[in-house]
Amino acid sequence: MGHTDTSDGFRQVQRHDGIFRERMHDAYKAKGKLQDPTVCMQCGAVFHEGRWQWRSSPANAHRETCPACHRIRDHYPAGFLTMKGEFFRFHRREIMHLVRNHELQERAEHPLKRIMSAEEKDGATLMTTTDIHLARGIGEALHHAYHGELEFHYNQERNLLRVDWTH
């Protein structure tokens, strides 16, 4: 779980710092305007009217891999969420249910917001996401529901967010 440390380029930020607006170009977003409609060859999401959506794909749709599937294929997450602490260990099942429900709600409206993986080690869980906003949102949902300590560390150059929730 080496991703949980705050290494070079990361700085601790507060929720109100406004860093969650992506200030730089994300290499996983399309370089130019996609043809409308475009369907993702892996997940079936459709780019229509300027955004990725869950909808039926027209037969004549252009084919391309969406940014989320591209990140998953490359094993290159945008968000890292570490959950740890005594409360977490004792309530892990309930907490993971909240995390999965939050992702399902977000993903239903925004196909590019997905959990990539969850790794357990030494009583903590590291979850990776395809989007910094999903990692932030899950962290805030945990803090809202259970309190505890919530920290954000952002690397602007690489557009990566590390969220640590301890309780």
C-alpha positions as CSV (number, residue, x, y, z in Angstrom):
1,M,0.0,0.0,0.0
2,G,2.8,2.4,-0.9
3,H,0.3,4.8,-2.4
4,T,-0.9,6.1,1.0
5,D,2.2,8.1,1.9
6,T,2.4,11.7,0.8
7,S,5.4,11.8,-1.5
8,D,7.0,14.6,-3.5
9,G,4.6,16.8,-5.3
10,F,1.7,16.3,-2.9
11,R,0.5,19.0,-0.5
12,Q,-2.2,18.8,2.1
13,V,-5.3,20.8,1.2
14,Q,-8.6,21.6,2.8
15,R,-11.9,20.8,1.3
16,H,-12.6,24.5,0.6
17,D,-9.3,25.2,-1.2
18,G,-10.9,24.8,-4.6
19,I,-8.3,22.4,-5.8
20,F,-10.9,19.9,-7.0
21,R,-11.4,21.9,-10.2
22,E,-9.0,20.3,-12.6
23,R,-6.5,23.1,-13.4
24,M,-4.4,21.1,-15.9
25,H,-5.1,19.0,-18.9
26,D,-5.7,15.4,-18.0
27,A,-3.8,13.0,-20.3
28,Y,-6.7,10.6,-20.1
29,K,-9.3,13.0,-21.5
30,A,-9.7,13.2,-25.2
31,K,-7.2,15.4,-27.0
32,G,-9.8,16.8,-29.3
33,K,-13.6,16.8,-29.7
34,L,-15.0,13.3,-30.0
35,Q,-17.4,12.4,-32.7
36,D,-21.0,12.3,-31.5
37,P,-22.0,9.6,-30.8
38,T,-18.9,7.6,-29.7
39,V,-19.2,4.3,-27.8
40,C,-16.6,2.9,-25.5
41,M,-15.5,-0.5,-26.7
42,Q,-15.0,-1.8,-23.2
43,C,-17.8,-0.6,-21.0
44,G,-20.4,0.5,-23.6
45,A,-20.7,4.1,-22.3
46,V,-21.7,6.6,-25.0
47,F,-20.3,10.0,-25.6
48,H,-23.3,12.1,-26.6
49,E,-24.0,15.9,-26.4
50,G,-20.6,16.6,-25.0
51,R,-20.4,14.0,-22.2
52,W,-20.2,10.3,-21.5
53,Q,-23.5,8.7,-20.6
54,W,-25.1,5.4,-20.1
55,R,-27.5,5.0,-23.0
56,S,-28.1,2.7,-26.0
57,S,-25.5,3.0,-28.7
58,P,-26.5,3.7,-32.2
59,A,-25.2,1.3,-34.8
60,N,-23.2,4.0,-36.6
61,A,-21.4,5.2,-33.5
62,H,-17.7,5.9,-33.6
63,R,-15.7,3.5,-31.4
64,E,-13.1,4.6,-28.8
65,T,-12.0,3.7,-25.3
66,C,-13.4,6.1,-22.7
67,P,-11.0,7.8,-20.2
68,A,-12.1,5.5,-17.3
69,C,-11.5,2.3,-19.2
70,H,-8.2,3.7,-20.4
71,R,-7.1,4.4,-16.8
72,I,-8.2,0.9,-15.7
73,R,-6.3,-0.7,-18.6
74,D,-3.2,1.3,-17.8
75,H,-3.5,0.7,-14.0
76,Y,-3.2,4.5,-13.5
77,P,-5.7,5.8,-10.9
78,A,-6.5,9.5,-10.4
79,G,-7.8,9.1,-6.8
80,F,-6.5,7.1,-3.8
81,L,-8.6,6.6,-0.8
82,T,-7.2,5.1,2.4
83,M,-9.6,4.0,5.1
84,K,-8.1,2.9,8.4
85,G,-8.5,3.0,12.2
86,E,-10.1,0.9,14.9
87,F,-13.7,2.1,14.1
88,F,-13.0,1.2,10.4
89,R,-11.8,-2.3,11.3
90,F,-14.8,-3.0,13.5
91,H,-17.4,-1.6,11.0
92,R,-15.6,-2.4,7.7
93,R,-18.5,-4.3,6.1
94,E,-21.0,-1.5,6.8
95,I,-18.5,1.2,5.7
96,M,-17.6,-0.7,2.5
97,H,-21.4,-0.9,1.7
98,L,-21.6,2.9,2.0
99,V,-18.6,3.3,-0.3
100,R,-20.0,0.9,-3.0
101,N,-23.4,2.6,-2.8
102,H,-21.8,6.0,-3.2
103,E,-19.9,4.8,-6.2
104,L,-23.0,3.2,-7.8
105,Q,-24.9,6.5,-7.4
106,E,-22.1,8.6,-8.9
107,R,-21.4,6.1,-11.7
108,A,-25.1,5.9,-12.7
109,E,-24.9,9.6,-13.6
110,H,-21.2,9.9,-14.5
111,P,-19.8,6.8,-16.3
112,L,-16.2,8.0,-15.8
113,K,-16.4,7.8,-12.0
114,R,-15.4,4.3,-11.0
115,I,-13.7,2.4,-8.3
116,M,-10.7,0.6,-9.8
117,S,-9.5,-1.6,-7.0
118,A,-9.4,-2.2,-3.3
119,E,-6.4,-3.6,-1.5
120,E,-6.3,-4.5,2.2
121,K,-3.2,-4.5,4.3
122,D,-2.6,-4.3,8.0
123,G,-6.2,-3.4,8.8
124,A,-6.4,-0.6,6.3
125,T,-8.0,-0.5,2.8
126,L,-6.6,1.4,-0.1
127,M,-9.1,2.1,-2.8
128,T,-8.2,3.6,-6.2
129,T,-10.6,5.5,-8.4
130,T,-10.6,6.7,-12.0
131,D,-11.6,10.2,-10.9
132,I,-10.3,12.6,-8.2
133,H,-13.9,13.8,-7.5
134,L,-15.1,10.3,-6.7
135,A,-12.3,9.8,-4.2
136,R,-13.1,13.1,-2.6
137,G,-16.8,12.4,-2.6
138,I,-16.4,9.0,-0.9
139,G,-14.1,10.6,1.7
140,E,-16.7,13.3,2.4
141,A,-19.5,10.7,2.6
142,L,-17.5,8.7,5.1
143,H,-16.8,11.8,7.2
144,H,-20.4,12.9,7.1
145,A,-21.7,9.5,8.1
146,Y,-19.1,8.4,10.7
147,H,-17.0,11.5,11.4
148,G,-13.3,10.7,12.1
149,E,-10.3,12.5,10.5
150,L,-10.3,13.4,6.8
151,E,-7.3,14.7,5.0
152,F,-6.7,15.5,1.3
153,H,-3.3,15.6,-0.4
154,Y,-3.3,16.9,-4.0
155,N,-0.5,16.7,-6.6
156,Q,-1.4,19.4,-9.1
157,E,1.3,18.5,-11.7
158,R,0.0,14.9,-12.0
159,N,-3.7,15.7,-11.2
160,L,-3.7,13.0,-8.4
161,L,-5.6,13.2,-5.1
162,R,-4.9,11.1,-2.0
163,V,-7.7,11.0,0.6
164,D,-7.0,9.6,4.0
165,W,-10.0,8.8,6.3
166,T,-9.1,7.6,9.8
167,H,-11.6,6.6,12.5
